[in-house]
Amino acid sequence: MATLKAPDFQASSNLKVTLLVETLPSGQVAASVFELPDCRVEASTRKEAITKIKAAFLERLKHIETISWDVPVKTSEPAWMKFAGIFKDDPDFQEIMNQIQAERTCDDESEVDSSYYS
């Protein structure tokens, strides 16, 4: 599904669309706007098809209003999130965190079993 990427229009805004130009088995040339597949024309030459599709699209734009819509999408939170912050009011939590940090940054290797690394 293609979407029309239309910004909020201002006097100097440009809208960029993609024109599809196809030579048909009959020799005719079809042109359409990718973002609006039902906006399509046929002509006997490539140049004529491009001119006609541009005119048709500009005429169609006169009747189109663009509206931005932020679609609310429910996302499931990770399972661990229901536990996030459960210790925020625990008075012992900071003390425990300080002990863990101290153990991680300690240069004391007295608890390391050197035979494990041999």
Buried (B, 14 or more C-beta within 10 A) or exposed (E): EEEEEBEEEEEEEEBEBEBEEEEEEEEBBBBBBEBBEEBBBBBEEEEBBBBBBBEBBEEEBEEEEEEEEEEEEEEEEEEEEEEEEEEEEEEEEEEEEEEEEEEEEEEEEEEEEEEEEE
